[in-house]
Amino acid sequence: MLETLVQQDKELFLFLNNLGSSTWDGFWMFITNKWSSVPLYLLLAYLCYLNFGWKRTLGILLTIALLILVTDQFANFLKNGVQRLRPCFDPEINDLMRLVKKSCGGRYGYFSAHAANATAVAFFFTKLFRKKYKLVGFFLFIWAILVAYSRIYIGVHFPLDVFSGIAIGLFLSWLCSKLYIFALHKYRV
């Protein structure tokens, strides 16, 4: 059963990865670059400041920093624990795929920290702004989906790595949002 799932994952990866073309490579490299999200993060921080003041904004930013730190460290822990090869290191498919980046990254890729972080941030801010800015969540989840798919497009993650990252990002974001609400009530920030 597990072997069948892994084989189907590889087939789906090859299909999605080979949909790409050099015309779109620059766009997807921009989307996958963690620094391209900085303007979005600055806009979200500004919206926090406008709506909640500097004290609560500082608490929100600390919560987001903790969320990203936990997500990244959990991803590293599982990558080393599970040891699932990235597509470019998988001898069964590495000659059949497109690697858009100059390098593939580390040898192991389960789960996608990019997908987890993008989803976690999207979920947290969607919850935070759900009453005031109803469309923020829609745009954040479109952005998160683009970031997640970019990892398949550029050839560094299998679809299951990405879907697992999305699920883990949602869970950790939910957990951190509960922590933030607890701290907000306890310390009356």
PyMOL commands that place a pseudoatom at each C-alpha (Angstrom):
pseudoatom trace, name=CA, resn=MET, resi=1, chain=A, elem=C, hetatm=0, pos=[0.000, 0.000, 0.000]
pseudoatom trace, name=CA, resn=LEU, resi=2, chain=A, elem=C, hetatm=0, pos=[2.745, 2.483, 0.974]
pseudoatom trace, name=CA, resn=GLU, resi=3, chain=A, elem=C, hetatm=0, pos=[4.781, 1.553, -2.103]
pseudoatom trace, name=CA, resn=THR, resi=4, chain=A, elem=C, hetatm=0, pos=[1.735, 2.204, -4.317]
pseudoatom trace, name=CA, resn=LEU, resi=5, chain=A, elem=C, hetatm=0, pos=[1.194, 5.609, -2.701]
pseudoatom trace, name=CA, resn=VAL, resi=6, chain=A, elem=C, hetatm=0, pos=[4.861, 6.551, -3.153]
pseudoatom trace, name=CA, resn=GLN, resi=7, chain=A, elem=C, hetatm=0, pos=[4.768, 5.432, -6.791]
pseudoatom trace, name=CA, resn=GLN, resi=8, chain=A, elem=C, hetatm=0, pos=[1.605, 7.452, -7.459]
pseudoatom trace, name=CA, resn=ASP, resi=9, chain=A, elem=C, hetatm=0, pos=[3.232, 10.441, -5.759]
pseudoatom trace, name=CA, resn=LYS, resi=10, chain=A, elem=C, hetatm=0, pos=[6.221, 10.155, -8.103]
pseudoatom trace, name=CA, resn=GLU, resi=11, chain=A, elem=C, hetatm=0, pos=[3.942, 9.913, -11.134]
pseudoatom trace, name=CA, resn=LEU, resi=12, chain=A, elem=C, hetatm=0, pos=[1.938, 12.965, -10.053]
pseudoatom trace, name=CA, resn=PHE, resi=13, chain=A, elem=C, hetatm=0, pos=[5.189, 14.835, -9.410]
pseudoatom trace, name=CA, resn=LEU, resi=14, chain=A, elem=C, hetatm=0, pos=[6.495, 14.058, -12.897]
pseudoatom trace, name=CA, resn=PHE, resi=15, chain=A, elem=C, hetatm=0, pos=[3.209, 15.157, -14.459]
pseudoatom trace, name=CA, resn=LEU, resi=16, chain=A, elem=C, hetatm=0, pos=[3.057, 18.456, -12.546]
pseudoatom trace, name=CA, resn=ASN, resi=17, chain=A, elem=C, hetatm=0, pos=[6.777, 19.193, -12.778]
pseudoatom trace, name=CA, resn=ASN, resi=18, chain=A, elem=C, hetatm=0, pos=[6.898, 18.574, -16.522]
pseudoatom trace, name=CA, resn=LEU, resi=19, chain=A, elem=C, hetatm=0, pos=[4.002, 20.987, -17.144]
pseudoatom trace, name=CA, resn=GLY, resi=20, chain=A, elem=C, hetatm=0, pos=[6.569, 23.735, -16.665]
pseudoatom trace, name=CA, resn=SER, resi=21, chain=A, elem=C, hetatm=0, pos=[8.379, 25.646, -19.368]
pseudoatom trace, name=CA, resn=SER, resi=22, chain=A, elem=C, hetatm=0, pos=[11.306, 28.046, -19.445]
pseudoatom trace, name=CA, resn=THR, resi=23, chain=A, elem=C, hetatm=0, pos=[8.812, 30.849, -20.117]
pseudoatom trace, name=CA, resn=TRP, resi=24, chain=A, elem=C, hetatm=0, pos=[7.383, 30.473, -16.598]
pseudoatom trace, name=CA, resn=ASP, resi=25, chain=A, elem=C, hetatm=0, pos=[10.531, 29.427, -14.709]
pseudoatom trace, name=CA, resn=GLY, resi=26, chain=A, elem=C, hetatm=0, pos=[11.378, 32.991, -13.613]
pseudoatom trace, name=CA, resn=PHE, resi=27, chain=A, elem=C, hetatm=0, pos=[7.891, 33.545, -12.215]
pseudoatom trace, name=CA, resn=TRP, resi=28, chain=A, elem=C, hetatm=0, pos=[7.970, 30.329, -10.164]
pseudoatom trace, name=CA, resn=MET, resi=29, chain=A, elem=C, hetatm=0, pos=[11.506, 31.024, -8.943]
pseudoatom trace, name=CA, resn=PHE, resi=30, chain=A, elem=C, hetatm=0, pos=[10.267, 34.422, -7.733]
pseudoatom trace, name=CA, resn=ILE, resi=31, chain=A, elem=C, hetatm=0, pos=[7.269, 32.828, -5.975]
pseudoatom trace, name=CA, resn=THR, resi=32, chain=A, elem=C, hetatm=0, pos=[9.418, 30.193, -4.271]
pseudoatom trace, name=CA, resn=ASN, resi=33, chain=A, elem=C, hetatm=0, pos=[12.049, 32.686, -3.089]
pseudoatom trace, name=CA, resn=LYS, resi=34, chain=A, elem=C, hetatm=0, pos=[11.451, 33.354, 0.598]
pseudoatom trace, name=CA, resn=TRP, resi=35, chain=A, elem=C, hetatm=0, pos=[12.531, 37.005, 0.230]
pseudoatom trace, name=CA, resn=SER, resi=36, chain=A, elem=C, hetatm=0, pos=[9.765, 37.734, -2.295]
pseudoatom trace, name=CA, resn=SER, resi=37, chain=A, elem=C, hetatm=0, pos=[7.265, 37.410, 0.573]
pseudoatom trace, name=CA, resn=VAL, resi=38, chain=A, elem=C, hetatm=0, pos=[8.825, 40.267, 2.570]
pseudoatom trace, name=CA, resn=PRO, resi=39, chain=A, elem=C, hetatm=0, pos=[6.507, 42.968, 1.089]
pseudoatom trace, name=CA, resn=LEU, resi=40, chain=A, elem=C, hetatm=0, pos=[3.506, 40.825, 2.009]
pseudoatom trace, name=CA, resn=TYR, resi=41, chain=A, elem=C, hetatm=0, pos=[4.814, 40.363, 5.554]
pseudoatom trace, name=CA, resn=LEU, resi=42, chain=A, elem=C, hetatm=0, pos=[5.420, 44.116, 5.873]
pseudoatom trace, name=CA, resn=LEU, resi=43, chain=A, elem=C, hetatm=0, pos=[1.871, 44.837, 4.678]
pseudoatom trace, name=CA, resn=LEU, resi=44, chain=A, elem=C, hetatm=0, pos=[0.471, 42.365, 7.229]
pseudoatom trace, name=CA, resn=ALA, resi=45, chain=A, elem=C, hetatm=0, pos=[2.568, 43.959, 9.998]
pseudoatom trace, name=CA, resn=TYR, resi=46, chain=A, elem=C, hetatm=0, pos=[1.289, 47.399, 8.956]
pseudoatom trace, name=CA, resn=LEU, resi=47, chain=A, elem=C, hetatm=0, pos=[-2.331, 46.179, 9.024]
pseudoatom trace, name=CA, resn=CYS, resi=48, chain=A, elem=C, hetatm=0, pos=[-1.690, 44.783, 12.501]
pseudoatom trace, name=CA, resn=TYR, resi=49, chain=A, elem=C, hetatm=0, pos=[-0.304, 48.107, 13.666]
pseudoatom trace, name=CA, resn=LEU, resi=50, chain=A, elem=C, hetatm=0, pos=[-3.271, 50.025, 12.209]
pseudoatom trace, name=CA, resn=ASN, resi=51, chain=A, elem=C, hetatm=0, pos=[-5.801, 47.712, 13.847]
pseudoatom trace, name=CA, resn=PHE, resi=52, chain=A, elem=C, hetatm=0, pos=[-4.172, 46.654, 17.104]
pseudoatom trace, name=CA, resn=GLY, resi=53, chain=A, elem=C, hetatm=0, pos=[-1.468, 49.176, 18.015]
pseudoatom trace, name=CA, resn=TRP, resi=54, chain=A, elem=C, hetatm=0, pos=[2.222, 48.561, 18.526]
pseudoatom trace, name=CA, resn=LYS, resi=55, chain=A, elem=C, hetatm=0, pos=[1.993, 46.349, 21.657]
pseudoatom trace, name=CA, resn=ARG, resi=56, chain=A, elem=C, hetatm=0, pos=[-0.334, 43.779, 20.132]
pseudoatom trace, name=CA, resn=THR, resi=57, chain=A, elem=C, hetatm=0, pos=[1.544, 43.976, 16.830]
pseudoatom trace, name=CA, resn=LEU, resi=58, chain=A, elem=C, hetatm=0, pos=[4.743, 43.093, 18.672]
pseudoatom trace, name=CA, resn=GLY, resi=59, chain=A, elem=C, hetatm=0, pos=[2.957, 40.107, 20.256]
pseudoatom trace, name=CA, resn=ILE, resi=60, chain=A, elem=C, hetatm=0, pos=[1.647, 39.027, 16.846]
pseudoatom trace, name=CA, resn=LEU, resi=61, chain=A, elem=C, hetatm=0, pos=[5.100, 39.301, 15.270]
pseudoatom trace, name=CA, resn=LEU, resi=62, chain=A, elem=C, hetatm=0, pos=[6.647, 37.301, 18.106]
pseudoatom trace, name=CA, resn=THR, resi=63, chain=A, elem=C, hetatm=0, pos=[3.968, 34.632, 17.661]
pseudoatom trace, name=CA, resn=ILE, resi=64, chain=A, elem=C, hetatm=0, pos=[4.645, 34.483, 13.898]
pseudoatom trace, name=CA, resn=ALA, resi=65, chain=A, elem=C, hetatm=0, pos=[8.398, 34.243, 14.542]
pseudoatom trace, name=CA, resn=LEU, resi=66, chain=A, elem=C, hetatm=0, pos=[7.781, 31.365, 16.964]
pseudoatom trace, name=CA, resn=LEU, resi=67, chain=A, elem=C, hetatm=0, pos=[5.442, 29.713, 14.459]
pseudoatom trace, name=CA, resn=ILE, resi=68, chain=A, elem=C, hetatm=0, pos=[8.017, 29.858, 11.653]
pseudoatom trace, name=CA, resn=LEU, resi=69, chain=A, elem=C, hetatm=0, pos=[10.818, 28.699, 13.962]
pseudoatom trace, name=CA, resn=VAL, resi=70, chain=A, elem=C, hetatm=0, pos=[8.808, 25.696, 15.180]
pseudoatom trace, name=CA, resn=THR, resi=71, chain=A, elem=C, hetatm=0, pos=[7.686, 24.827, 11.647]
pseudoatom trace, name=CA, resn=ASP, resi=72, chain=A, elem=C, hetatm=0, pos=[11.228, 25.009, 10.264]
pseudoatom trace, name=CA, resn=GLN, resi=73, chain=A, elem=C, hetatm=0, pos=[12.728, 22.964, 13.088]
pseudoatom trace, name=CA, resn=PHE, resi=74, chain=A, elem=C, hetatm=0, pos=[9.992, 20.342, 12.852]
pseudoatom trace, name=CA, resn=ALA, resi=75, chain=A, elem=C, hetatm=0, pos=[10.592, 20.125, 9.092]
pseudoatom trace, name=CA, resn=ASN, resi=76, chain=A, elem=C, hetatm=0, pos=[14.327, 19.618, 9.672]
pseudoatom trace, name=CA, resn=PHE, resi=77, chain=A, elem=C, hetatm=0, pos=[13.624, 16.990, 12.323]
pseudoatom trace, name=CA, resn=LEU, resi=78, chain=A, elem=C, hetatm=0, pos=[11.320, 15.018, 10.011]
pseudoatom trace, name=CA, resn=LYS, resi=79, chain=A, elem=C, hetatm=0, pos=[13.558, 15.424, 6.960]
pseudoatom trace, name=CA, resn=ASN, resi=80, chain=A, elem=C, hetatm=0, pos=[16.401, 13.799, 8.871]
pseudoatom trace, name=CA, resn=GLY, resi=81, chain=A, elem=C, hetatm=0, pos=[14.113, 11.256, 10.536]
pseudoatom trace, name=CA, resn=VAL, resi=82, chain=A, elem=C, hetatm=0, pos=[12.065, 10.133, 7.532]
pseudoatom trace, name=CA, resn=GLN, resi=83, chain=A, elem=C, hetatm=0, pos=[14.936, 10.535, 5.032]
pseudoatom trace, name=CA, resn=ARG, resi=84, chain=A, elem=C, hetatm=0, pos=[12.759, 10.683, 1.937]
pseudoatom trace, name=CA, resn=LEU, resi=85, chain=A, elem=C, hetatm=0, pos=[14.913, 11.656, -1.016]
pseudoatom trace, name=CA, resn=ARG, resi=86, chain=A, elem=C, hetatm=0, pos=[14.115, 14.830, -2.873]
pseudoatom trace, name=CA, resn=PRO, resi=87, chain=A, elem=C, hetatm=0, pos=[13.066, 14.233, -6.494]
pseudoatom trace, name=CA, resn=CYS, resi=88, chain=A, elem=C, hetatm=0, pos=[16.446, 15.258, -7.918]
pseudoatom trace, name=CA, resn=PHE, resi=89, chain=A, elem=C, hetatm=0, pos=[18.206, 12.715, -5.692]
pseudoatom trace, name=CA, resn=ASP, resi=90, chain=A, elem=C, hetatm=0, pos=[15.759, 9.912, -6.536]
pseudoatom trace, name=CA, resn=PRO, resi=91, chain=A, elem=C, hetatm=0, pos=[17.550, 7.727, -9.120]
pseudoatom trace, name=CA, resn=GLU, resi=92, chain=A, elem=C, hetatm=0, pos=[14.215, 6.389, -10.385]
pseudoatom trace, name=CA, resn=ILE, resi=93, chain=A, elem=C, hetatm=0, pos=[13.049, 9.783, -11.678]
pseudoatom trace, name=CA, resn=ASN, resi=94, chain=A, elem=C, hetatm=0, pos=[15.889, 12.309, -11.595]
pseudoatom trace, name=CA, resn=ASP, resi=95, chain=A, elem=C, hetatm=0, pos=[16.511, 11.959, -15.356]
pseudoatom trace, name=CA, resn=LEU, resi=96, chain=A, elem=C, hetatm=0, pos=[12.810, 12.478, -16.134]
pseudoatom trace, name=CA, resn=MET, resi=97, chain=A, elem=C, hetatm=0, pos=[12.195, 15.703, -14.197]
pseudoatom trace, name=CA, resn=ARG, resi=98, chain=A, elem=C, hetatm=0, pos=[12.912, 19.399, -14.596]
pseudoatom trace, name=CA, resn=LEU, resi=99, chain=A, elem=C, hetatm=0, pos=[15.143, 20.959, -11.949]
pseudoatom trace, name=CA, resn=VAL, resi=100, chain=A, elem=C, hetatm=0, pos=[14.659, 24.690, -12.305]
pseudoatom trace, name=CA, resn=LYS, resi=101, chain=A, elem=C, hetatm=0, pos=[17.009, 25.701, -9.478]
pseudoatom trace, name=CA, resn=LYS, resi=102, chain=A, elem=C, hetatm=0, pos=[20.771, 25.463, -9.773]
pseudoatom trace, name=CA, resn=SER, resi=103, chain=A, elem=C, hetatm=0, pos=[20.778, 23.044, -6.866]
pseudoatom trace, name=CA, resn=CYS, resi=104, chain=A, elem=C, hetatm=0, pos=[18.206, 20.809, -5.285]
pseudoatom trace, name=CA, resn=GLY, resi=105, chain=A, elem=C, hetatm=0, pos=[18.885, 21.669, -1.670]
pseudoatom trace, name=CA, resn=GLY, resi=106, chain=A, elem=C, hetatm=0, pos=[19.457, 19.071, 1.020]
pseudoatom trace, name=CA, resn=ARG, resi=107, chain=A, elem=C, hetatm=0, pos=[19.244, 15.400, 0.199]
pseudoatom trace, name=CA, resn=TYR, resi=108, chain=A, elem=C, hetatm=0, pos=[15.945, 14.836, 2.019]
pseudoatom trace, name=CA, resn=GLY, resi=109, chain=A, elem=C, hetatm=0, pos=[12.671, 16.650, 1.478]
pseudoatom trace, name=CA, resn=TYR, resi=110, chain=A, elem=C, hetatm=0, pos=[9.863, 15.364, 3.690]
pseudoatom trace, name=CA, resn=PHE, resi=111, chain=A, elem=C, hetatm=0, pos=[7.997, 17.702, 4.386]
pseudoatom trace, name=CA, resn=SER, resi=112, chain=A, elem=C, hetatm=0, pos=[8.045, 21.051, 2.565]
pseudoatom trace, name=CA, resn=ALA, resi=113, chain=A, elem=C, hetatm=0, pos=[8.852, 23.807, 5.060]
pseudoatom trace, name=CA, resn=HIS, resi=114, chain=A, elem=C, hetatm=0, pos=[7.998, 26.430, 2.403]
pseudoatom trace, name=CA, resn=ALA, resi=115, chain=A, elem=C, hetatm=0, pos=[4.488, 25.007, 2.047]
pseudoatom trace, name=CA, resn=ALA, resi=116, chain=A, elem=C, hetatm=0, pos=[4.094, 24.687, 5.822]
pseudoatom trace, name=CA, resn=ASN, resi=117, chain=A, elem=C, hetatm=0, pos=[5.266, 28.226, 6.571]
pseudoatom trace, name=CA, resn=ALA, resi=118, chain=A, elem=C, hetatm=0, pos=[3.202, 29.868, 3.824]
pseudoatom trace, name=CA, resn=THR, resi=119, chain=A, elem=C, hetatm=0, pos=[0.082, 27.996, 4.943]
pseudoatom trace, name=CA, resn=ALA, resi=120, chain=A, elem=C, hetatm=0, pos=[0.748, 28.690, 8.619]
pseudoatom trace, name=CA, resn=VAL, resi=121, chain=A, elem=C, hetatm=0, pos=[1.126, 32.424, 8.047]
pseudoatom trace, name=CA, resn=ALA, resi=122, chain=A, elem=C, hetatm=0, pos=[-1.945, 32.499, 5.785]
pseudoatom trace, name=CA, resn=PHE, resi=123, chain=A, elem=C, hetatm=0, pos=[-4.088, 30.679, 8.347]
pseudoatom trace, name=CA, resn=PHE, resi=124, chain=A, elem=C, hetatm=0, pos=[-2.902, 32.795, 11.292]
pseudoatom trace, name=CA, resn=PHE, resi=125, chain=A, elem=C, hetatm=0, pos=[-3.591, 36.123, 9.588]
pseudoatom trace, name=CA, resn=THR, resi=126, chain=A, elem=C, hetatm=0, pos=[-6.847, 34.885, 8.092]
pseudoatom trace, name=CA, resn=LYS, resi=127, chain=A, elem=C, hetatm=0, pos=[-8.041, 34.110, 11.612]
pseudoatom trace, name=CA, resn=LEU, resi=128, chain=A, elem=C, hetatm=0, pos=[-6.714, 37.407, 12.901]
pseudoatom trace, name=CA, resn=PHE, resi=129, chain=A, elem=C, hetatm=0, pos=[-8.369, 39.573, 10.232]
pseudoatom trace, name=CA, resn=ARG, resi=130, chain=A, elem=C, hetatm=0, pos=[-11.454, 37.478, 9.429]
pseudoatom trace, name=CA, resn=LYS, resi=131, chain=A, elem=C, hetatm=0, pos=[-13.923, 40.095, 10.682]
pseudoatom trace, name=CA, resn=LYS, resi=132, chain=A, elem=C, hetatm=0, pos=[-12.211, 43.267, 9.501]
pseudoatom trace, name=CA, resn=TYR, resi=133, chain=A, elem=C, hetatm=0, pos=[-10.693, 42.258, 6.137]
pseudoatom trace, name=CA, resn=LYS, resi=134, chain=A, elem=C, hetatm=0, pos=[-12.671, 39.370, 4.713]
pseudoatom trace, name=CA, resn=LEU, resi=135, chain=A, elem=C, hetatm=0, pos=[-10.666, 39.125, 1.460]
pseudoatom trace, name=CA, resn=VAL, resi=136, chain=A, elem=C, hetatm=0, pos=[-7.285, 38.933, 3.203]
pseudoatom trace, name=CA, resn=GLY, resi=137, chain=A, elem=C, hetatm=0, pos=[-7.752, 35.214, 3.829]
pseudoatom trace, name=CA, resn=PHE, resi=138, chain=A, elem=C, hetatm=0, pos=[-8.637, 34.526, 0.213]
pseudoatom trace, name=CA, resn=PHE, resi=139, chain=A, elem=C, hetatm=0, pos=[-5.530, 36.288, -1.092]
pseudoatom trace, name=CA, resn=LEU, resi=140, chain=A, elem=C, hetatm=0, pos=[-3.277, 34.747, 1.559]
pseudoatom trace, name=CA, resn=PHE, resi=141, chain=A, elem=C, hetatm=0, pos=[-4.418, 31.235, 0.709]
pseudoatom trace, name=CA, resn=ILE, resi=142, chain=A, elem=C, hetatm=0, pos=[-3.927, 31.867, -3.023]
pseudoatom trace, name=CA, resn=TRP, resi=143, chain=A, elem=C, hetatm=0, pos=[-0.392, 33.007, -2.160]
pseudoatom trace, name=CA, resn=ALA, resi=144, chain=A, elem=C, hetatm=0, pos=[0.174, 29.926, 0.037]
pseudoatom trace, name=CA, resn=ILE, resi=145, chain=A, elem=C, hetatm=0, pos=[-1.036, 27.586, -2.722]
pseudoatom trace, name=CA, resn=LEU, resi=146, chain=A, elem=C, hetatm=0, pos=[1.277, 29.279, -5.228]
pseudoatom trace, name=CA, resn=VAL, resi=147, chain=A, elem=C, hetatm=0, pos=[4.245, 28.905, -2.864]
pseudoatom trace, name=CA, resn=ALA, resi=148, chain=A, elem=C, hetatm=0, pos=[3.362, 25.254, -2.234]
pseudoatom trace, name=CA, resn=TYR, resi=149, chain=A, elem=C, hetatm=0, pos=[3.015, 24.429, -5.938]
pseudoatom trace, name=CA, resn=SER, resi=150, chain=A, elem=C, hetatm=0, pos=[6.259, 26.265, -6.727]
pseudoatom trace, name=CA, resn=ARG, resi=151, chain=A, elem=C, hetatm=0, pos=[8.142, 23.600, -4.781]
pseudoatom trace, name=CA, resn=ILE, resi=152, chain=A, elem=C, hetatm=0, pos=[6.861, 20.931, -7.188]
pseudoatom trace, name=CA, resn=TYR, resi=153, chain=A, elem=C, hetatm=0, pos=[7.315, 23.131, -10.242]
pseudoatom trace, name=CA, resn=ILE, resi=154, chain=A, elem=C, hetatm=0, pos=[10.984, 23.872, -9.522]
pseudoatom trace, name=CA, resn=GLY, resi=155, chain=A, elem=C, hetatm=0, pos=[11.615, 20.185, -8.786]
pseudoatom trace, name=CA, resn=VAL, resi=156, chain=A, elem=C, hetatm=0, pos=[12.538, 20.080, -5.101]
pseudoatom trace, name=CA, resn=HIS, resi=157, chain=A, elem=C, hetatm=0, pos=[9.486, 18.414, -3.494]
pseudoatom trace, name=CA, resn=PHE, resi=158, chain=A, elem=C, hetatm=0, pos=[7.028, 15.655, -4.231]
pseudoatom trace, name=CA, resn=PRO, resi=159, chain=A, elem=C, hetatm=0, pos=[3.295, 16.432, -3.949]
pseudoatom trace, name=CA, resn=LEU, resi=160, chain=A, elem=C, hetatm=0, pos=[2.995, 14.447, -0.687]
pseudoatom trace, name=CA, resn=ASP, resi=161, chain=A, elem=C, hetatm=0, pos=[5.815, 16.558, 0.794]
pseudoatom trace, name=CA, resn=VAL, resi=162, chain=A, elem=C, hetatm=0, pos=[3.805, 19.644, -0.115]
pseudoatom trace, name=CA, resn=PHE, resi=163, chain=A, elem=C, hetatm=0, pos=[0.427, 18.317, 1.088]
pseudoatom trace, name=CA, resn=SER, resi=164, chain=A, elem=C, hetatm=0, pos=[2.017, 17.190, 4.356]
pseudoatom trace, name=CA, resn=GLY, resi=165, chain=A, elem=C, hetatm=0, pos=[3.585, 20.634, 4.735]
pseudoatom trace, name=CA, resn=ILE, resi=166, chain=A, elem=C, hetatm=0, pos=[0.209, 22.284, 4.217]
pseudoatom trace, name=CA, resn=ALA, resi=167, chain=A, elem=C, hetatm=0, pos=[-1.440, 20.034, 6.838]
pseudoatom trace, name=CA, resn=ILE, resi=168, chain=A, elem=C, hetatm=0, pos=[1.364, 20.554, 9.355]
pseudoatom trace, name=CA, resn=GLY, resi=169, chain=A, elem=C, hetatm=0, pos=[1.327, 24.312, 8.704]
pseudoatom trace, name=CA, resn=LEU, resi=170, chain=A, elem=C, hetatm=0, pos=[-2.410, 24.432, 9.382]
pseudoatom trace, name=CA, resn=PHE, resi=171, chain=A, elem=C, hetatm=0, pos=[-2.053, 22.465, 12.605]
pseudoatom trace, name=CA, resn=LEU, resi=172, chain=A, elem=C, hetatm=0, pos=[0.901, 24.463, 13.950]
pseudoatom trace, name=CA, resn=SER, resi=173, chain=A, elem=C, hetatm=0, pos=[-0.791, 27.741, 13.014]
pseudoatom trace, name=CA, resn=TRP, resi=174, chain=A, elem=C, hetatm=0, pos=[-3.950, 26.680, 14.812]
pseudoatom trace, name=CA, resn=LEU, resi=175, chain=A, elem=C, hetatm=0, pos=[-1.831, 25.803, 17.851]
pseudoatom trace, name=CA, resn=CYS, resi=176, chain=A, elem=C, hetatm=0, pos=[0.049, 29.122, 17.789]
pseudoatom trace, name=CA, resn=SER, resi=177, chain=A, elem=C, hetatm=0, pos=[-3.169, 31.091, 17.328]
pseudoatom trace, name=CA, resn=LYS, resi=178, chain=A, elem=C, hetatm=0, pos=[-4.524, 29.406, 20.475]
pseudoatom trace, name=CA, resn=LEU, resi=179, chain=A, elem=C, hetatm=0, pos=[-1.275, 30.297, 22.273]
pseudoatom trace, name=CA, resn=TYR, resi=180, chain=A, elem=C, hetatm=0, pos=[-1.570, 33.904, 21.093]
pseudoatom trace, name=CA, resn=ILE, resi=181, chain=A, elem=C, hetatm=0, pos=[-5.199, 34.173, 22.273]
pseudoatom trace, name=CA, resn=PHE, resi=182, chain=A, elem=C, hetatm=0, pos=[-4.251, 32.653, 25.649]
pseudoatom trace, name=CA, resn=ALA, resi=183, chain=A, elem=C, hetatm=0, pos=[-1.368, 35.123, 26.063]
pseudoatom trace, name=CA, resn=LEU, resi=184, chain=A, elem=C, hetatm=0, pos=[-3.585, 38.010, 24.929]
pseudoatom trace, name=CA, resn=HIS, resi=185, chain=A, elem=C, hetatm=0, pos=[-6.162, 37.246, 27.641]
pseudoatom trace, name=CA, resn=LYS, resi=186, chain=A, elem=C, hetatm=0, pos=[-3.677, 36.347, 30.339]
pseudoatom trace, name=CA, resn=TYR, resi=187, chain=A, elem=C, hetatm=0, pos=[-1.451, 39.411, 29.909]
pseudoatom trace, name=CA, resn=ARG, resi=188, chain=A, elem=C, hetatm=0, pos=[-4.112, 41.786, 28.574]
pseudoatom trace, name=CA, resn=VAL, resi=189, chain=A, elem=C, hetatm=0, pos=[-1.890, 43.079, 25.804]
for i in range(1, 189): cmd.bond("trace and resi %d" % i, "trace and resi %d" % (i + 1))
show_as sticks, trace
zoom trace
